[in-house]
């Protein structure tokens, strides 16, 4: 009899705890810098989240930012738009790499002469390398700049379920 009571007590201790409804779905997202446009007291307000990594929790009816960093929670029906800000930190790296490639290409191609042999000095090769590097660097930096644009999304859906689905889709695409 005593063994049954001990087993019952162990079972109750092991399996007792909070019971959550299966209908509640809570999703967690780590997002880059972003801003949220929302209705607040009949006015449109923009909240900026400037950290490189921002944690958000999407519950059934609200979006909540990391409580350790921000004091922010908004009802999904009040969100009017989200802008995900992409980092421009890849531009200098891209320009440096493309400059190196352009320098090597310019220095290697400096001695090409389609009419015959011509001796090219080291100074001419270095100058051709710098010219090639500058051209490649400008092209690479321009491409990196064009790829680092912000993505803006409007949430004009009227009903709650379609707005929540659209918000989940936006946040999944914006994950870091």
C-alpha positions as CSV (number, residue, x, y, z in Angstrom):
1,X,0.0,0.0,0.0
2,X,2.8,2.3,0.9
3,X,4.5,1.7,-2.5
4,X,1.3,2.7,-4.3
5,X,1.1,6.0,-2.4
6,X,4.7,6.7,-3.1
7,X,4.2,6.0,-6.8
8,X,1.1,8.1,-6.9
9,X,3.0,11.0,-5.2
10,X,5.9,10.7,-7.6
11,X,3.5,10.6,-10.6
12,X,1.7,13.7,-9.4
13,X,5.0,15.6,-8.8
14,X,6.4,14.6,-12.1
15,X,3.3,15.4,-14.2
16,X,1.8,18.3,-12.3
17,X,2.4,21.7,-13.9
18,X,0.8,24.4,-15.9
19,X,-1.5,23.2,-18.6
20,X,-1.6,25.5,-21.6
21,X,-4.4,25.6,-24.1
22,X,-3.5,23.9,-27.4
23,X,-5.2,26.8,-29.3
24,X,-2.7,29.4,-28.2
25,X,0.3,29.6,-30.6
26,X,3.3,31.6,-29.6
27,X,6.0,32.2,-32.1
28,X,9.4,33.7,-31.5
29,X,11.4,35.7,-34.0
30,X,14.9,37.2,-34.0
31,X,14.7,40.1,-36.4
32,X,17.1,42.8,-37.7
33,X,16.6,46.5,-37.3
34,X,12.9,47.4,-38.0
35,X,10.2,49.9,-37.5
36,X,6.5,49.3,-36.8
37,X,3.8,51.6,-37.9
38,X,0.7,51.3,-35.7
39,X,-2.5,53.1,-34.6
40,X,-2.3,54.6,-31.2
41,X,-5.0,56.9,-29.8
42,X,-6.4,57.6,-33.3
43,X,-2.9,58.6,-34.6
44,X,-0.3,56.7,-36.6
45,X,2.9,56.2,-34.6
46,X,6.2,54.7,-35.6
47,X,8.3,52.6,-33.2
48,X,11.9,52.0,-34.1
49,X,14.0,49.0,-33.0
50,X,17.6,49.9,-33.8
51,X,19.4,46.9,-32.3
52,X,21.0,44.5,-34.8
53,X,19.2,41.6,-33.2
54,X,15.7,42.1,-31.8
55,X,13.6,39.3,-30.3
56,X,9.9,39.4,-30.7
57,X,7.2,37.1,-29.5
58,X,4.0,36.8,-31.6
59,X,1.1,35.5,-29.4
60,X,-2.5,35.0,-30.5
61,X,-3.4,38.6,-30.5
62,X,-0.2,40.6,-29.8
63,X,3.4,41.2,-30.8
64,X,5.7,41.8,-27.9
65,X,9.4,42.9,-28.1
66,X,12.1,41.5,-25.8
67,X,11.1,42.5,-22.3
68,X,14.7,42.8,-21.2
69,X,15.4,45.5,-23.8
70,X,12.1,47.2,-24.6
71,X,8.8,48.0,-23.0
72,X,6.7,47.3,-26.1
73,X,3.6,45.3,-26.9
74,X,1.1,46.0,-29.6
75,X,-2.2,44.4,-30.5
76,X,-2.0,42.8,-34.0
77,X,-5.1,44.7,-35.2
78,X,-3.3,48.0,-34.5
79,X,-0.3,47.3,-36.7
80,X,-0.5,49.1,-40.0
81,X,2.9,48.4,-41.5
82,X,6.4,47.1,-40.9
83,X,9.7,48.2,-42.4
84,X,12.7,45.8,-42.2
85,X,15.9,47.7,-42.4
86,X,18.8,45.9,-44.1
87,X,22.3,46.5,-43.0
88,X,24.7,48.5,-45.2
89,X,27.8,46.9,-43.5
90,X,28.6,44.7,-46.5
91,X,29.3,47.7,-48.8
92,X,32.9,48.4,-47.5
93,X,33.8,44.7,-47.5
94,X,32.5,44.3,-51.0
95,X,34.3,47.3,-52.2
96,X,37.6,46.0,-50.6
97,X,37.3,42.6,-52.2
98,X,36.4,44.0,-55.6
99,X,39.2,46.5,-55.4
100,X,41.7,43.7,-54.8
101,X,40.3,41.7,-57.8
102,X,40.4,44.8,-60.0
103,X,43.9,45.6,-58.9
104,X,45.1,42.2,-59.8
105,X,43.2,42.2,-63.1
106,X,44.5,45.7,-64.0
107,X,48.1,44.8,-63.2
108,X,47.9,41.5,-65.1
109,X,46.3,43.1,-68.2
110,X,48.6,46.2,-68.2
111,X,51.2,44.5,-70.5
112,X,48.7,43.3,-73.1
113,X,49.4,44.8,-76.4
114,X,47.7,43.4,-79.4
115,X,50.2,44.7,-82.0
116,X,53.4,43.2,-80.6
117,X,55.7,42.9,-77.7
118,X,56.2,45.9,-75.4
119,X,58.0,46.1,-72.1
120,X,55.8,47.4,-69.3
121,X,57.5,48.9,-66.2
122,X,56.4,48.1,-62.6
123,X,55.1,51.6,-62.2
124,X,52.7,51.2,-65.2
125,X,51.5,47.9,-63.8
126,X,50.8,49.4,-60.4
127,X,49.0,52.4,-62.0
128,X,46.9,50.0,-64.1
129,X,46.2,48.0,-61.0
130,X,44.9,51.1,-59.1
131,X,42.8,52.1,-62.1
132,X,41.3,48.6,-62.4
133,X,40.8,48.4,-58.7
134,X,38.9,51.7,-58.6
135,X,36.6,50.7,-61.4
136,X,35.9,47.3,-59.9
137,X,35.4,48.8,-56.4
138,X,32.9,51.3,-57.7
139,X,30.9,48.6,-59.5
140,X,31.0,46.2,-56.5
141,X,30.0,49.0,-54.1
142,X,27.1,50.0,-56.3
143,X,25.8,46.5,-56.5
144,X,26.1,46.0,-52.7
145,X,24.3,49.3,-52.2
146,X,21.4,48.3,-54.4
147,X,21.0,45.0,-52.7
148,X,20.9,46.5,-49.2
149,X,17.5,48.3,-49.4
150,X,14.8,48.4,-46.8
151,X,11.7,46.3,-47.2
152,X,8.4,47.9,-46.4
153,X,5.2,46.0,-45.9
154,X,1.7,47.3,-45.4
155,X,-0.8,45.4,-43.3
156,X,-4.2,46.6,-44.6
157,X,-6.0,43.4,-44.0
158,X,-9.4,43.9,-42.4
159,X,-10.0,40.6,-40.6
160,X,-7.7,39.4,-37.8
161,X,-6.8,35.9,-39.1
162,X,-5.5,37.1,-42.5
163,X,-3.6,39.9,-40.9
164,X,-2.0,37.5,-38.5
165,X,-1.0,35.1,-41.3
166,X,0.5,38.0,-43.3
167,X,2.4,39.2,-40.2
168,X,3.8,35.7,-39.7
169,X,4.9,35.5,-43.3
170,X,6.6,38.9,-43.1
171,X,8.4,38.0,-39.8
172,X,9.6,34.6,-41.1
173,X,11.1,36.3,-44.3
174,X,12.8,38.9,-42.2
175,X,14.5,36.6,-39.7
176,X,18.2,37.0,-39.0
